[in-house]
Amino acid sequence: QVQLVESGGGSVQAGGSLRISCAASGSGFWFNVMGWYRQAPGKERELVATATSAGSTNYADSVKGRFTISRDNAKNTLYLQMNSLKPEDTAVYYCKIVRGALVNWGQGTQVTVSS
């Protein structure tokens, strides 16, 4: 079983930056995919970015060039550096890990961007 704990959310003005983190604890960290998803009020949860344990990354078009996903495999920690934030980035950001058929989610961290 894996537990995911996000941190680093908060409030920022448009154009600002935030970095959020996701610490994974437990066992069984074989090849996996970790990712960030977000859900704004009244909207469905959507993919933000993913990173595999082999180093491949993928981004939603809406965040390309502004957000950077990274991971420290030694610490089992996932990061999301968010620059040039926009009000439409406001959402609860969730961390997710996929290991084969096993999927775990974190509890989410709120990111609020004011104009």
Solvent accessible surface area in square Angstrom, and as a share of the most:
residue,aa,sasa,rsa
1,Q,149,0.66
2,V,4,0.02
3,Q,88,0.39
4,L,11,0.05
5,V,88,0.51
6,E,8,0.03
7,S,60,0.39
8,G,42,0.40
9,G,31,0.29
10,G,28,0.27
11,S,94,0.61
12,V,30,0.17
13,Q,133,0.59
14,A,51,0.39
15,G,57,0.54
16,G,22,0.21
17,S,58,0.38
18,L,35,0.17
19,R,134,0.49
20,I,0,0.00
21,S,23,0.15
22,C,0,0.00
23,A,51,0.39
24,A,10,0.08
25,S,60,0.39
26,G,51,0.49
27,S,74,0.48
28,G,28,0.27
29,F,59,0.25
30,W,134,0.47
31,F,121,0.50
32,N,5,0.03
33,V,47,0.27
34,M,4,0.02
35,G,2,0.01
36,W,0,0.00
37,Y,39,0.15
38,R,16,0.06
39,Q,62,0.27
40,A,24,0.19
41,P,122,0.77
42,G,92,0.88
43,K,140,0.59
44,E,151,0.68
45,R,90,0.33
46,E,80,0.36
47,L,60,0.30
48,V,0,0.00
49,A,0,0.00
50,T,22,0.13
51,A,2,0.02
52,T,25,0.14
53,S,33,0.21
54,A,85,0.66
55,G,57,0.55
56,S,70,0.45
57,T,72,0.42
58,N,77,0.40
59,Y,49,0.19
60,A,23,0.18
61,D,117,0.61
62,S,64,0.41
63,V,0,0.00
64,K,117,0.50
65,G,87,0.84
66,R,31,0.11
67,F,6,0.02
68,T,75,0.44
69,I,6,0.03
70,S,54,0.35
71,R,50,0.18
72,D,45,0.23
73,N,78,0.40
74,A,100,0.77
75,K,140,0.59
76,N,45,0.23
77,T,17,0.10
78,L,0,0.00
79,Y,38,0.15
80,L,0,0.00
81,Q,60,0.27
82,M,0,0.00
83,N,61,0.31
84,S,59,0.38
85,L,2,0.01
86,K,83,0.35
87,P,56,0.35
88,E,121,0.54
89,D,0,0.00
90,T,35,0.20
91,A,2,0.02
92,V,41,0.24
93,Y,0,0.00
94,Y,35,0.13
95,C,0,0.00
96,K,37,0.16
97,I,0,0.00
98,V,45,0.26
99,R,8,0.03
100,G,65,0.62
101,A,102,0.79
102,L,88,0.44
103,V,72,0.41
104,N,22,0.11
105,W,99,0.35
106,G,9,0.08
107,Q,111,0.49
108,G,12,0.12
109,T,17,0.10
110,Q,87,0.39
111,V,0,0.00
112,T,49,0.29
113,V,7,0.04
114,S,56,0.36
115,S,125,0.81
